[in-house]
Amino acid sequence: MSISEEPAASSLRDKLSQIFHSTSGEEGSSSTRSVFYSIEIAAKDDFNIDQLRRLTPPPVFCSMPWISDENLRYEADFAQMPSLRLADQLRRKQFTVVNHLSCYNLTEVQVDKLLSSQPPIRNMFIVRGDTVNPDQRFQHSAQLVQHLRRYESTRTPKLTIGVGGYPGGHVESPSQEDELRHLADKVALGADFLLTQTLYDAASFFRYRDRCRAAGITIPIIPGIYLPHSYRQLQTMLNITRVAMAPGVRATFEAHREDTPEAFEAFVVQYFVELVRELLQSNAIEPDGSSSDPVRLVHFFTFNKFSLLEKVISQLEFDQQ
């Protein structure tokens, strides 16, 4: 298995189609297919575009989170919003950008202004947001997806839209079945891909993927991975996302809670390299050159820290040598 160069395509939708539906690799050349990756970055002072140049091969796309209170201050001229300014710089450097958009306190007028800003937004990742105002226009992300698809009826090119998924279940969902019904609604309204909340073991992803497929959800599902630099950072992330680790996985990380920073980071690199390898075991090539439901793209939440990501990518590249 190796990290692959991103496909040459005119849009993110085309890239995803090539990644997930092409028969890459020659029959019999390998038991698994290559994997692509994407990353999340933020328009903060600690980010420098030159950091991306060290990532070889480059990510398929860079997603950029939406910070409601900050971004809505730019309603008079969304083009001046830090994330859109950075997105423009990234596109000029030939990076594909996915802009997040949260439902929190968002109005239809604001959405339409955002979409009419220049240069045009081509790709969006839609989230409800952690907080919901009872008076806000979009109470659920499905409503925002629907509005975006209505808006773009005369727009060229069409938006590529991603939505979130929760392998461990959303904390506010009454049941997994109810959650999957809402997810299926978003897909029916026009979502193109699904990006999961952070996960820490392959089994939880496979169970979630199987539940999605059984519910009739056929769009690409991308596992989301966070590489913690310390045990404390891991705990902070778990508290923010409210993700519950499987007992065995938690015990594995607990065993390294007193590690030196260097030892903990070395453990994290090896652990997540093995996790990606396990995810790719589902990519076994059948005699006809196909695989049942391949994991072709892995997403990394970086918080603008790239050192561990570089090491993980390097190790996955080394697998093919």
C-alpha positions as CSV (number, residue, x, y, z in Angstrom):
1,M,0.0,0.0,0.0
2,S,1.2,3.5,-0.7
3,I,-0.1,7.1,-0.7
4,S,-1.1,8.0,-4.2
5,E,-0.8,11.1,-6.3
6,E,-4.1,12.9,-6.5
7,P,-5.9,12.3,-9.8
8,A,-6.0,15.1,-12.4
9,A,-9.6,16.2,-12.7
10,S,-11.6,19.4,-13.3
11,S,-13.6,19.3,-10.0
12,L,-13.6,17.6,-6.6
13,R,-16.6,15.6,-7.7
14,D,-14.6,14.3,-10.7
15,K,-11.7,13.5,-8.4
16,L,-13.8,11.5,-6.0
17,S,-15.3,9.6,-8.9
18,Q,-11.9,8.7,-10.2
19,I,-10.7,7.7,-6.7
20,F,-13.6,5.6,-5.7
21,H,-14.8,4.2,-9.0
22,S,-11.7,3.6,-11.1
23,T,-10.0,0.3,-11.2
24,S,-6.6,1.6,-10.1
25,G,-3.7,-0.8,-10.1
26,E,-3.1,-3.8,-12.3
27,E,-4.8,-7.1,-11.5
28,G,-2.6,-9.3,-9.4
29,S,0.0,-6.5,-8.8
30,S,-1.0,-6.1,-5.1
31,S,-3.4,-7.4,-2.6
32,T,-4.5,-3.8,-1.7
33,R,-5.0,-0.6,-3.5
34,S,-3.2,2.7,-2.9
35,V,-4.8,5.3,-0.6
36,F,-5.3,9.0,-1.1
37,Y,-5.6,11.5,1.7
38,S,-7.0,14.9,2.5
39,I,-6.5,17.3,5.4
40,E,-8.2,19.9,7.5
41,I,-6.4,23.2,8.1
42,A,-7.5,26.5,9.6
43,A,-6.9,30.1,8.6
44,K,-4.8,31.0,11.7
45,D,-1.5,32.8,12.2
46,D,0.3,29.5,12.8
47,F,-0.4,28.3,9.2
48,N,1.9,28.9,6.3
49,I,1.2,27.6,2.8
50,D,4.8,26.5,2.5
51,Q,3.9,23.8,5.1
52,L,1.8,22.0,2.5
53,R,4.8,21.8,0.1
54,R,6.5,19.3,2.4
55,L,3.5,17.0,2.0
56,T,4.4,14.6,-0.8
57,P,2.2,13.6,-2.6
58,P,-0.1,16.6,-2.0
59,P,-3.6,16.1,-0.4
60,V,-6.6,15.5,-2.6
61,F,-8.3,18.5,-0.9
62,C,-7.8,20.8,2.1
63,S,-10.9,21.5,4.2
64,M,-11.3,24.7,6.2
65,P,-13.5,24.9,9.3
66,W,-16.2,27.5,9.7
67,I,-16.1,29.6,12.9
68,S,-19.5,31.2,13.0
69,D,-19.0,34.2,15.2
70,E,-15.8,35.2,13.3
71,N,-17.0,34.5,9.8
72,L,-20.4,36.2,10.1
73,R,-18.7,39.5,10.9
74,Y,-17.7,39.6,7.2
75,E,-21.2,39.5,5.8
76,A,-20.8,42.9,4.1
77,D,-17.9,41.4,2.1
78,F,-17.4,37.6,2.6
79,A,-14.4,37.7,0.3
80,Q,-12.4,39.4,3.1
81,M,-13.1,36.4,5.5
82,P,-9.8,34.8,6.5
83,S,-10.8,31.3,5.4
84,L,-11.9,32.5,1.9
85,R,-8.8,34.6,1.5
86,L,-6.7,31.6,2.4
87,A,-8.8,29.4,0.1
88,D,-8.1,31.7,-2.8
89,Q,-4.3,31.6,-2.1
90,L,-4.5,27.8,-1.9
91,R,-6.4,27.5,-5.2
92,R,-3.8,29.8,-6.8
93,K,-1.2,27.2,-5.7
94,Q,-3.3,24.4,-7.3
95,F,-4.8,23.0,-4.1
96,T,-8.4,21.9,-4.0
97,V,-10.3,23.6,-1.2
98,V,-13.5,22.5,0.7
99,N,-15.0,25.3,2.7
100,H,-17.1,24.4,5.8
101,L,-20.4,26.0,6.4
102,S,-22.3,25.8,9.7
103,C,-26.0,26.2,10.1
104,Y,-25.6,28.2,13.4
105,N,-27.4,31.6,13.1
106,L,-27.1,31.5,9.3
107,T,-29.7,33.2,7.1
108,E,-30.6,32.5,3.5
109,V,-29.3,36.0,2.6
110,Q,-25.9,35.2,4.1
111,V,-25.7,31.9,2.3
112,D,-26.5,33.5,-1.0
113,K,-24.0,36.3,-0.5
114,L,-21.4,33.8,0.4
115,L,-22.0,31.8,-2.7
116,S,-22.0,34.9,-4.9
117,S,-18.6,36.0,-3.6
118,Q,-15.6,35.9,-5.9
119,P,-13.7,33.8,-6.7
120,P,-16.7,31.3,-6.5
121,I,-16.8,28.6,-3.9
122,R,-16.8,25.2,-5.6
123,N,-16.9,22.7,-2.7
124,M,-18.6,22.8,0.7
125,F,-18.8,20.7,3.8
126,I,-22.0,21.2,5.7
127,V,-22.4,20.9,9.5
128,R,-25.3,21.7,11.8
129,G,-22.9,23.1,14.4
130,D,-22.6,22.3,18.1
131,T,-25.1,25.0,19.1
132,V,-28.6,25.5,17.6
133,N,-30.5,28.7,18.1
134,P,-34.3,28.0,18.1
135,D,-34.8,30.9,15.8
136,Q,-32.2,30.2,13.2
137,R,-33.3,29.5,9.6
138,F,-31.5,26.1,9.2
139,Q,-32.2,23.9,12.1
140,H,-30.6,20.9,10.5
141,S,-27.8,20.4,7.9
142,A,-30.3,18.7,5.5
143,Q,-32.1,22.0,5.2
144,L,-28.9,23.8,4.3
145,V,-28.0,21.1,1.7
146,Q,-31.4,21.5,0.2
147,H,-31.1,25.3,0.0
148,L,-27.6,25.0,-1.6
149,R,-29.0,22.7,-4.3
150,R,-31.9,25.0,-5.0
151,Y,-29.6,28.0,-5.2
152,E,-27.3,26.4,-7.7
153,S,-30.0,25.5,-10.2
154,T,-28.5,28.1,-12.5
155,R,-25.0,27.9,-11.2
156,T,-22.0,26.5,-13.1
157,P,-20.0,24.6,-12.0
158,K,-22.1,22.7,-9.5
159,L,-21.1,22.5,-5.9
160,T,-19.6,19.4,-4.5
161,I,-21.1,18.9,-1.1
162,G,-19.9,16.8,1.9
163,V,-21.7,16.0,5.1
164,G,-20.6,14.5,8.4
165,G,-21.0,11.0,9.8
166,Y,-20.7,9.6,13.3
167,P,-19.3,6.0,13.6
168,G,-20.0,6.1,17.4
169,G,-23.4,7.8,17.0
170,H,-24.2,11.5,17.5
171,V,-24.7,12.3,21.1
172,E,-28.1,13.9,20.4
173,S,-29.5,11.1,18.3
174,P,-32.2,9.0,19.9
175,S,-30.9,5.9,18.0
176,Q,-28.5,4.9,15.3
177,E,-31.5,4.1,13.1
178,D,-32.9,7.6,13.5
179,E,-29.5,9.1,12.8
180,L,-29.1,7.1,9.6
181,R,-32.5,8.2,8.4
182,H,-31.5,11.8,8.7
183,L,-28.2,11.0,6.9
184,A,-30.1,9.3,4.1
185,D,-32.2,12.4,3.8
186,K,-29.1,14.6,3.3
187,V,-27.8,12.2,0.6
188,A,-31.2,12.2,-1.2
189,L,-31.1,16.0,-1.1
190,G,-27.7,16.1,-2.8
191,A,-24.7,15.3,-0.6
192,D,-21.8,13.9,-2.6
193,F,-19.6,12.4,0.1
194,L,-19.5,11.6,3.8
195,L,-16.7,12.4,6.1
196,T,-16.7,10.8,9.5
197,Q,-16.0,12.2,13.0
198,T,-12.6,11.2,14.4
199,L,-12.1,7.5,14.8
200,Y,-9.5,5.4,16.6
201,D,-10.0,1.9,15.3
202,A,-10.8,0.3,12.0
203,A,-13.6,-1.9,13.3
204,S,-15.8,1.1,14.3
205,F,-15.4,2.4,10.7
206,F,-16.4,-0.9,9.1
207,R,-19.4,-1.3,11.3
208,Y,-20.5,2.3,10.5
209,R,-19.9,1.8,6.8
210,D,-22.0,-1.4,6.8
211,R,-24.9,0.3,8.6
212,C,-24.8,3.1,6.0
213,R,-24.8,0.7,3.1
214,A,-27.7,-1.2,4.6
215,A,-29.6,2.1,4.9
216,G,-29.1,2.6,1.2
217,I,-26.4,5.3,1.5
218,T,-24.0,4.7,-1.4
219,I,-21.9,7.9,-1.5
220,P,-18.1,7.7,-0.7
221,I,-17.5,7.4,3.0
222,I,-14.2,8.9,4.2
223,P,-12.7,8.0,7.6
224,G,-11.5,10.9,9.7
225,I,-8.3,10.6,11.7
226,Y,-6.7,12.8,14.3
227,L,-3.1,12.4,15.2
228,P,-2.6,13.6,18.8
229,H,0.8,15.0,19.8
230,S,0.3,14.2,23.5
231,Y,-2.0,12.2,25.7
232,R,-3.4,15.5,27.0
233,Q,-4.3,16.6,23.5
234,L,-6.0,13.3,22.9
235,Q,-8.2,13.8,26.0
236,T,-9.0,17.3,24.9
237,M,-10.1,16.1,21.5
238,L,-12.2,13.3,23.0
239,N,-14.0,15.9,25.2
240,I,-14.6,18.2,22.3
241,T,-15.9,15.6,19.9
242,R,-17.5,13.4,22.6
243,V,-16.2,10.3,20.9
244,A,-16.1,7.2,23.1
245,M,-13.2,5.0,22.4
246,A,-13.7,1.2,22.5
247,P,-12.4,-0.2,25.8
248,G,-9.4,-2.0,24.2
249,V,-8.4,1.1,22.2
250,R,-8.6,3.3,25.3
251,A,-6.5,0.8,27.2
252,T,-3.8,1.0,24.5
253,F,-3.6,4.7,24.7
254,E,-3.8,4.7,28.5
255,A,-0.6,2.6,28.5
256,H,1.2,5.5,26.9
257,R,-0.1,8.3,29.0
258,E,3.2,8.7,30.9
259,D,5.4,8.5,27.8
260,T,7.9,11.2,27.0
261,P,6.7,13.5,24.2
262,E,9.0,11.8,21.8
263,A,7.9,8.3,22.8
264,F,4.2,9.2,22.7
265,E,4.6,10.7,19.2
266,A,6.5,7.6,18.0
267,F,3.6,5.4,19.4
268,V,1.0,7.6,17.6
269,V,2.7,7.4,14.3
270,Q,3.0,3.6,14.4
271,Y,-0.5,3.2,15.8
272,F,-2.2,5.2,13.0
273,V,0.0,3.7,10.3
274,E,-1.3,0.3,11.4
275,L,-4.9,1.7,11.5
276,V,-4.7,2.9,7.9
277,R,-3.2,-0.4,6.9
278,E,-6.1,-2.2,8.6
279,L,-8.6,0.1,6.8
280,L,-7.1,-0.9,3.5
281,Q,-7.5,-4.6,4.1
282,S,-11.0,-4.1,2.8
283,N,-9.4,-3.2,-0.6
284,A,-8.4,-6.7,-1.5
285,I,-8.5,-6.9,-5.3
286,E,-10.8,-9.6,-6.7
287,P,-9.9,-11.7,-9.8
288,D,-12.0,-9.3,-11.9
289,G,-10.0,-6.3,-10.7
290,S,-12.7,-5.0,-8.4
291,S,-13.1,-4.7,-4.6
292,S,-16.3,-4.7,-2.7
293,D,-16.3,-1.3,-0.9
294,P,-12.8,0.1,-0.9
295,V,-11.4,2.7,1.5
296,R,-9.7,5.0,-1.0
297,L,-9.4,8.3,0.9
298,V,-8.4,9.0,4.5
299,H,-8.9,12.5,6.0
300,F,-6.5,13.9,8.7
301,F,-7.6,16.6,11.1
302,T,-4.3,18.5,11.6
303,F,-5.0,21.6,13.6
304,N,-2.2,23.1,11.5
305,K,0.4,20.7,12.9
306,F,2.0,18.6,10.2
307,S,5.0,16.8,11.7
308,L,3.2,13.6,12.6
309,L,1.2,13.6,9.4
310,E,4.5,13.8,7.4
311,K,5.8,10.8,9.3
312,V,2.6,8.7,8.8
313,I,2.6,9.5,5.1
314,S,6.3,8.7,4.8
315,Q,5.8,5.3,6.5
316,L,2.9,4.4,4.3
317,E,5.0,5.3,1.3
318,F,7.8,3.1,2.5
319,D,5.4,0.1,2.5
320,Q,5.5,0.1,-1.2
321,Q,9.3,0.2,-1.5
